[in-house]
Amino acid sequence: MTKLKRMAVLAGTAFCAVAPGQVHAQAAGQWANPTHVYTKICGNCHEIGVGPRLKGRKLEVDFIQQTVRRGLKAMPAFRVTDVDDPMLVKLAEFLSTSERASK
């Protein structure tokens, strides 16, 4: 890994580590739809190359839910106060059936 890429990953990891605190301002139950959650939370890392691409990977719904709640490697865990369980189910279903965006 190049030094520049390593620095970008570290910077992104630091950003993602504080993201749950920033997300708390959006009360659970206040998300319009799964796309809104993805755009405001997940996309902060997963759309800029800090976290792995999620769309189009056909990840299992249970895997997505567990990863969101428990965290994985540099990804922080998100509490039910950040994203409530009903919206997390919708988000996981949205991601598991999403198509990869063309660039």
Secondary structure, DSSP 8 states (H G I E B T S, - for coil): --HHHHHHHHHHHHHHHHHHHHHTTS-TT---SHHHHIIIIIHHHHTTTSS---TTS---HHHHHHHHHH-BTTB----TTTS-HHHHHHHHHHHHH------
